Amino acid sequence: MEVKFCRDCRHSMPEPDSAWLLCCTHPEVNKRDSWALSGATYFICMRARDERGKKWFAPCGMKGKLWEPKPTEDGTL
């Protein structure tokens, strides 16, 4: 099984106040988070660590079910 790191997912970005905490912006992950839905900024979102720590019935979870590769600089995947 290939390990899918959040840092390599297109829906992941560093939090504004921390270079080592990642933020997951995937709509499926954030659709039940009231802070993400009502936030005035794009950076209010689920921490990737919290989502990936979930084992059962999570949208992405430990297996990275919603993981998508980040596009490279030339636009390819």
N, CA and C atoms as a LAMMPS dump frame, in Angstrom:
ITEM: TIMESTEP
0
ITEM: NUMBER OF ATOMS
231
ITEM: BOX BOUNDS ff ff ff
-5.0000000000000000e+02 5.0000000000000000e+02
-5.0000000000000000e+02 5.0000000000000000e+02
-5.0000000000000000e+02 5.0000000000000000e+02
ITEM: ATOMS id mol type element x y z
1 1 1 N 0.839 -1.187 0
2 1 2 C 0 0 0
3 1 3 C 0.885 1.253 0
4 2 1 N 0.606 2.157 -0.897
5 2 2 C 1.367 3.393 -1.002
6 2 3 C 0.91 4.387 0.071
7 3 1 N 1.878 5.015 0.728
8 3 2 C 1.556 6.017 1.746
9 3 3 C 1.231 7.332 1.04
10 4 1 N 0.11 7.93 1.421
11 4 2 C -0.329 9.188 0.821
12 4 3 C -0.183 10.289 1.867
13 5 1 N 0.805 11.142 1.705
14 5 2 C 1.066 12.219 2.644
15 5 3 C 0.181 13.419 2.344
16 6 1 N -0.36 14.018 3.395
17 6 2 C -1.189 15.22 3.221
18 6 3 C -0.392 16.335 2.543
19 7 1 N 0.884 16.432 2.827
20 7 2 C 1.698 17.506 2.237
21 7 3 C 1.745 17.422 0.719
22 8 1 N 1.478 16.236 0.164
23 8 2 C 1.501 16.039 -1.284
24 8 3 C 0.11 16.101 -1.913
25 9 1 N -0.925 16.381 -1.113
26 9 2 C -2.29 16.436 -1.614
27 9 3 C -2.616 17.845 -2.099
28 10 1 N -3.366 17.948 -3.164
29 10 2 C -3.699 19.27 -3.72
30 10 3 C -4.621 20.071 -2.814
31 11 1 N -5.29 19.438 -1.871
32 11 2 C -6.202 20.126 -0.961
33 11 3 C -5.525 20.532 0.345
34 12 1 N -4.231 20.383 0.425
35 12 2 C -3.49 20.663 1.643
36 12 3 C -2.622 21.904 1.468
37 13 1 N -2.577 22.716 2.513
38 13 2 C -1.699 23.893 2.51
39 13 3 C -1.269 24.188 3.945
40 14 1 N -0.126 24.833 4.124
41 14 2 C 0.293 25.185 5.485
42 14 3 C -0.644 26.219 6.092
43 15 1 N -0.873 26.1 7.402
44 15 2 C -1.675 27.108 8.089
45 15 3 C -0.903 28.425 8.09
46 16 1 N -1.59 29.563 8.08
47 16 2 C -0.909 30.857 8
48 16 3 C 0.045 31.135 9.159
49 17 1 N -0.287 30.662 10.349
50 17 2 C 0.54 30.953 11.52
51 17 3 C 1.557 29.871 11.825
52 18 1 N 1.603 28.801 11.049
53 18 2 C 2.503 27.695 11.348
54 18 3 C 2.974 27.038 10.064
55 19 1 N 4.267 26.838 9.957
56 19 2 C 4.812 26.198 8.76
57 19 3 C 4.7 24.68 8.83
58 20 1 N 4.446 24.124 10.007
59 20 2 C 4.422 22.666 10.128
60 20 3 C 3.028 22.087 10.332
61 21 1 N 2.01 22.916 10.503
62 21 2 C 0.635 22.426 10.59
63 21 3 C -0.027 22.569 9.224
64 22 1 N -0.624 21.504 8.75
65 22 2 C -1.276 21.532 7.445
66 22 3 C -2.781 21.696 7.606
67 23 1 N -3.366 22.346 6.637
68 23 2 C -4.782 22.634 6.621
69 23 3 C -5.39 21.904 5.427
70 24 1 N -6.469 21.14 5.664
71 24 2 C -7.156 20.428 4.587
72 24 3 C -8.332 21.269 4.12
73 25 1 N -8.37 21.586 2.837
74 25 2 C -9.429 22.437 2.286
75 25 3 C -10.427 21.662 1.434
76 26 1 N -10.401 20.35 1.504
77 26 2 C -11.315 19.544 0.691
78 26 3 C -12.755 19.791 1.144
79 27 1 N -13.674 20.066 0.213
80 27 2 C -15.067 20.355 0.576
81 27 3 C -15.752 19.219 1.345
82 28 1 N -15.462 17.977 1.016
83 28 2 C -16.076 16.847 1.719
84 28 3 C -15.627 16.785 3.178
85 29 1 N -14.382 17.107 3.419
86 29 2 C -13.849 17.081 4.785
87 29 3 C -14.445 18.217 5.609
88 30 1 N -14.642 19.36 4.997
89 30 2 C -15.079 20.557 5.72
90 30 3 C -16.584 20.8 5.701
91 31 1 N -17.365 19.962 5.055
92 31 2 C -18.787 20.265 4.881
93 31 3 C -19.594 20.251 6.173
94 32 1 N -19.109 19.638 7.216
95 32 2 C -19.819 19.647 8.496
96 32 3 C -19.131 20.509 9.539
97 33 1 N -18.115 21.251 9.151
98 33 2 C -17.381 22.119 10.068
99 33 3 C -17.967 23.529 9.985
100 34 1 N -18.63 23.952 11.031
101 34 2 C -19.297 25.255 11.014
102 34 3 C -18.301 26.402 10.866
103 35 1 N -17.1 26.254 11.412
104 35 2 C -16.091 27.319 11.277
105 35 3 C -15.657 27.459 9.825
106 36 1 N -15.451 26.339 9.141
107 36 2 C -15.03 26.391 7.737
108 36 3 C -16.133 26.948 6.855
109 37 1 N -17.375 26.575 7.128
110 37 2 C -18.486 27.027 6.296
111 37 3 C -18.81 28.504 6.492
112 38 1 N -18.592 29.024 7.673
113 38 2 C -18.944 30.415 7.947
114 38 3 C -17.744 31.35 7.92
115 39 1 N -16.563 30.816 7.672
116 39 2 C -15.352 31.623 7.721
117 39 3 C -15.27 32.64 6.594
118 40 1 N -14.762 33.811 6.956
119 40 2 C -14.595 34.869 5.967
120 40 3 C -13.318 34.667 5.161
121 41 1 N -12.419 33.834 5.658
122 41 2 C -11.167 33.593 4.948
123 41 3 C -11.104 32.14 4.504
124 42 1 N -10.259 31.887 3.542
125 42 2 C -10.076 30.544 2.991
126 42 3 C -9.321 29.641 3.953
127 43 1 N -8.633 30.23 4.95
128 43 2 C -7.74 29.463 5.809
129 43 3 C -8.421 28.845 7.017
130 44 1 N -9.724 29.074 7.208
131 44 2 C -10.421 28.382 8.282
132 44 3 C -10.832 27.032 7.736
133 45 1 N -10.174 25.986 8.186
134 45 2 C -10.422 24.674 7.636
135 45 3 C -9.961 23.603 8.618
136 46 1 N -10.259 22.374 8.311
137 46 2 C -9.895 21.246 9.154
138 46 3 C -8.391 21.027 9.115
139 47 1 N -7.805 20.794 10.284
140 47 2 C -6.389 20.427 10.303
141 47 3 C -6.238 19.032 9.723
142 48 1 N -5.291 18.882 8.835
143 48 2 C -5.083 17.601 8.171
144 48 3 C -4.776 16.506 9.197
145 49 1 N -4.069 16.842 10.239
146 49 2 C -3.724 15.867 11.272
147 49 3 C -4.98 15.309 11.944
148 50 1 N -5.944 16.174 12.212
149 50 2 C -7.185 15.733 12.851
150 50 3 C -7.985 14.81 11.937
151 51 1 N -8.056 15.131 10.668
152 51 2 C -8.807 14.307 9.723
153 51 3 C -8.126 12.959 9.505
154 52 1 N -6.816 12.964 9.337
155 52 2 C -6.114 11.716 9.064
156 52 3 C -6.043 10.811 10.289
157 53 1 N -6.27 11.356 11.468
158 53 2 C -6.276 10.548 12.679
159 53 3 C -7.549 9.737 12.848
160 54 1 N -8.568 10.029 12.065
161 54 2 C -9.845 9.322 12.164
162 54 3 C -9.758 7.994 11.402
163 55 1 N -10.274 6.944 12.013
164 55 2 C -10.209 5.632 11.381
165 55 3 C -11.527 5.21 10.75
166 56 1 N -12.64 5.457 11.388
167 56 2 C -13.928 4.918 10.949
168 56 3 C -14.835 6.011 10.4
169 57 1 N -15.366 5.81 9.233
170 57 2 C -16.4 6.645 8.627
171 57 3 C -15.977 8.093 8.381
172 58 1 N -14.71 8.365 8.282
173 58 2 C -14.23 9.72 7.992
174 58 3 C -14.228 9.926 6.478
175 59 1 N -14.487 11.163 6.009
176 59 2 C -14.479 11.411 4.558
177 59 3 C -13.148 11.017 3.903
178 60 1 N -12.04 11.391 4.508
179 60 2 C -10.726 11.045 3.959
180 60 3 C -10.053 10.027 4.882
181 61 1 N -9.878 10.42 6.127
182 61 2 C -9.388 9.504 7.145
183 61 3 C -7.968 9.01 6.951
184 62 1 N -7.63 8.005 7.73
185 62 2 C -6.28 7.465 7.756
186 62 3 C -5.84 6.9 6.41
187 63 1 N -6.778 6.416 5.612
188 63 2 C -6.43 5.831 4.322
189 63 3 C -6.25 6.878 3.227
190 64 1 N -6.605 8.121 3.49
191 64 2 C -6.458 9.166 2.475
192 64 3 C -7.376 8.952 1.289
193 65 1 N -8.641 8.63 1.537
194 65 2 C -9.587 8.281 0.47
195 65 3 C -9.827 9.428 -0.515
196 66 1 N -9.681 10.672 -0.079
197 66 2 C -9.933 11.821 -0.954
198 66 3 C -8.646 12.455 -1.479
199 67 1 N -7.53 11.815 -1.233
200 67 2 C -6.225 12.348 -1.607
201 67 3 C -6.121 12.488 -3.126
202 68 1 N -5.623 13.646 -3.567
203 68 2 C -5.368 13.901 -4.982
204 68 3 C -3.969 14.493 -5.096
205 69 1 N -3.183 14.121 -6.104
206 69 2 C -1.821 14.654 -6.221
207 69 3 C -1.81 16.14 -6.534
208 70 1 N -0.817 16.837 -5.998
209 70 2 C -0.638 18.257 -6.328
210 70 3 C -0.114 18.372 -7.74
211 71 1 N -0.611 19.338 -8.488
212 71 2 C -0.042 19.548 -9.834
213 71 3 C 1.377 20.096 -9.725
214 72 1 N 2.206 19.737 -10.675
215 72 2 C 3.578 20.236 -10.69
216 72 3 C 3.586 21.651 -11.272
217 73 1 N 4.748 22.261 -11.28
218 73 2 C 4.883 23.63 -11.776
219 73 3 C 4.479 23.764 -13.242
220 74 1 N 4.681 22.695 -14.019
221 74 2 C 4.316 22.76 -15.435
222 74 3 C 2.843 22.387 -15.676
223 75 1 N 2.088 22.139 -14.581
224 75 2 C 0.655 21.886 -14.701
225 75 3 C 0.279 20.425 -14.817
226 76 1 N 1.262 19.514 -14.896
227 76 2 C 0.944 18.098 -14.964
228 76 3 C 0.821 17.522 -13.562
229 77 1 N 0.204 16.344 -13.47
230 77 2 C 0.047 15.694 -12.164
231 77 3 C 1.15 14.736 -11.877
